């Protein structure tokens, strides 16, 4: 028996909410990756990790918010909790691999293609692993060509997102890139859902184990939403921007003479003429005279 599949049980509520979550996760991930390029020390890895977690969490939350609108009229749908949350780990881990490749290797063609392919395959894996956690009185089948198209969309979207993360600068440009990323991720999801068909086992009802979509709504929305909000606070209020860069870390501060602090002395290299204007005078000049009575001309 063929089941009647409906992907929009709540109308436009779930698609719009899912799109907004994808945009939020994408925007945070892009900003974190962009800010990681400003730091060549330990902060770089932290920003990249936060960006990967934001994108992975946003995509995962987008997927399951959209799945709230998925229903089969002839059979109840439930979800296996371990598989469902395993798909979250896959999303964050594989997106992180792509983010770190581009973050440390730069936006070359090879790194973008490699990182985008890995990230796109990770997004597709997250989607179909999450679908594998779905439980109902039937068998879920997929159209091969539509599945392949959804994977291609995921890879292209991930590559474009990684390129935007290292190439797009400015708030409005990043906002536009996150909207494009949200459209791409949502398009990948609904393209993949168009490949789904359900073959029911018959009229006899059988017990279905697992959590219903409603019971998963609370952990899906509260946990990831709180994380994304905290990530947004971190991005908006960068600790280095709030506390300010330490004076000794600022390049312009190293070249400014402050009261009571001697200016750094330039030591000429071999063959470079000495800076006679910086010649010490008075007591400092007498200290620089060796015991033999001859001054060194190196300065």
Secondary structure as GFF3:
##gff-version 3
##sequence-region A 1 299
A	DSSP	beta_strand	5	6	.	.	.	ID=ss1
A	DSSP	alpha_helix	12	36	.	.	.	ID=ss2
A	DSSP	alpha_helix	42	67	.	.	.	ID=ss3
A	DSSP	beta_strand	71	72	.	.	.	ID=ss4
A	DSSP	beta_strand	78	79	.	.	.	ID=ss5
A	DSSP	alpha_helix	81	105	.	.	.	ID=ss6
A	DSSP	alpha_helix	109	132	.	.	.	ID=ss7
A	DSSP	beta_strand	134	135	.	.	.	ID=ss8
A	DSSP	beta_strand	138	142	.	.	.	ID=ss9
A	DSSP	alpha_helix	144	167	.	.	.	ID=ss10
A	DSSP	alpha_helix	171	194	.	.	.	ID=ss11
A	DSSP	beta_strand	196	200	.	.	.	ID=ss12
A	DSSP	beta_strand	211	212	.	.	.	ID=ss13
A	DSSP	alpha_helix	213	236	.	.	.	ID=ss14
A	DSSP	alpha_helix	239	243	.	.	.	ID=ss15
A	DSSP	three_ten_helix	247	249	.	.	.	ID=ss16
A	DSSP	three_ten_helix	253	255	.	.	.	ID=ss17
A	DSSP	three_ten_helix	276	278	.	.	.	ID=ss18
A	DSSP	alpha_helix	283	287	.	.	.	ID=ss19
###
